[in-house]
Amino acid sequence: MNGPALVSILRQGSYLIASIHTALDDSEMVRFQADLIEQIGRYRSRGVIIDVAALDVLDSFGSRTLRTIAEMARLRGALTVIVGIQPDVALAMVMLGMGTGSVDTALDLEEGLAHLNKLVPSASARATPLGAAR
């Protein structure tokens, strides 16, 4: 029997929204990377949001993997925004010299979608939060 999903990757318009629901070990993080990059190609995604709001810790491998995912996504034609970094996680990342590099961040999913909508050139790629009027 399988337990609850550790990560969900949902398609919304030309965007993928990947939510990490719990801390991932290194092998799970690598599998998440491979799955997300594969889905970018399959769905011809123009933007990716990685939601880390459920994480209360992010180690150096996880931080580096998120940067790598963003760079791989960029090379496949998709922009990435990381959303939901908790205050304690942000503080620890700064104190330990771990950052997101050039990867854009936003407070939450709504702001992440708004940010992608500004950056992605095609109006047809734009997505709105579920239930929001266009």
C-alpha positions in Angstrom: 0.0 0.0 0.0 1.3 3.4 -0.9 1.3 6.3 1.5 0.3 9.9 0.8 2.0 11.6 -2.2 5.2 13.3 -1.3 4.9 15.7 -4.3 2.0 16.6 -6.6 2.6 18.1 -10.1 -0.5 19.7 -11.5 -1.0 21.2 -14.9 -2.8 24.6 -15.2 -2.8 26.0 -18.7 0.8 26.1 -19.9 2.1 26.1 -16.3 3.0 23.2 -14.0 2.5 23.7 -10.3 4.6 21.3 -8.2 3.8 21.1 -4.5 6.2 19.4 -2.2 4.1 18.1 0.7 6.8 16.9 3.0 10.6 16.8 3.4 12.2 14.7 0.7 15.4 12.7 1.0 18.1 13.0 -1.6 16.8 10.2 -3.8 13.2 11.5 -3.6 14.5 14.9 -4.6 16.3 13.5 -7.6 13.1 11.6 -8.6 11.1 14.8 -8.3 13.6 16.6 -10.5 13.4 14.0 -13.2 9.6 13.8 -13.1 9.2 17.6 -13.3 11.6 18.0 -16.1 10.0 15.2 -18.1 6.5 16.8 -17.6 7.8 20.2 -18.8 8.6 18.5 -22.2 5.4 16.4 -22.3 3.1 19.3 -21.7 5.2 22.0 -23.4 5.1 24.1 -20.3 6.1 27.7 -20.3 6.2 28.2 -16.6 6.8 26.2 -13.4 5.9 27.0 -9.8 7.5 25.0 -7.1 5.6 25.3 -3.8 7.7 24.6 -0.8 5.3 26.0 1.8 5.0 22.7 3.6 8.7 22.5 4.2 10.0 23.6 7.6 13.6 22.7 6.6 15.6 22.8 3.4 19.1 21.4 3.3 21.9 22.4 1.0 21.2 19.5 -1.4 17.5 20.4 -1.6 18.4 24.1 -2.2 20.9 23.1 -4.9 18.5 20.7 -6.5 15.8 23.5 -6.7 18.3 25.7 -8.5 19.2 22.9 -10.9 15.6 22.2 -11.6 15.1 25.9 -12.5 18.1 26.0 -14.8 17.0 22.7 -16.5 13.5 24.1 -16.9 14.9 27.3 -18.4 16.9 25.3 -20.9 13.6 23.5 -21.8 11.9 26.8 -22.3 10.1 27.2 -19.0 10.5 29.9 -16.3 10.5 28.8 -12.7 9.2 30.6 -9.5 9.7 29.1 -6.1 6.9 30.0 -3.7 6.1 29.6 0.0 9.5 29.7 1.6 8.7 29.8 5.3 10.3 32.6 7.4 12.5 30.2 9.5 13.6 28.4 6.3 14.5 31.7 4.7 16.5 32.8 7.7 18.4 29.5 7.9 19.2 29.7 4.1 20.6 33.2 4.5 22.6 32.4 7.6 24.1 29.3 5.9 24.8 31.1 2.7 22.3 29.0 0.7 20.2 30.9 -1.7 18.0 30.4 -4.7 20.6 32.0 -7.0 18.9 33.6 -9.9 15.6 31.7 -9.4 12.6 34.0 -8.9 10.7 33.6 -5.7 7.2 34.8 -4.5 5.4 34.8 -1.2 2.7 32.3 -2.3 1.0 30.6 -5.2 -1.2 33.5 -6.1 1.9 35.9 -6.3 3.8 33.2 -8.2 1.1 32.9 -10.8 1.0 36.7 -11.2 4.8 36.9 -11.5 4.8 34.2 -14.2 1.9 35.9 -16.0 4.1 39.1 -16.2 7.2 37.1 -17.5 5.6 34.6 -19.9 5.1 36.4 -23.3 2.1 34.4 -24.6 -1.3 35.5 -23.3 -2.6 32.0 -24.0 -0.1 30.6 -21.5 -1.4 32.6 -18.6 -3.1 30.9 -15.8 -5.3 32.2 -13.0 -5.7 30.8 -9.5 -8.3 28.1 -9.4 -11.8 29.6 -9.0 -10.6 33.1 -10.0 -12.3 35.0 -12.8 -10.3 35.7 -15.9 
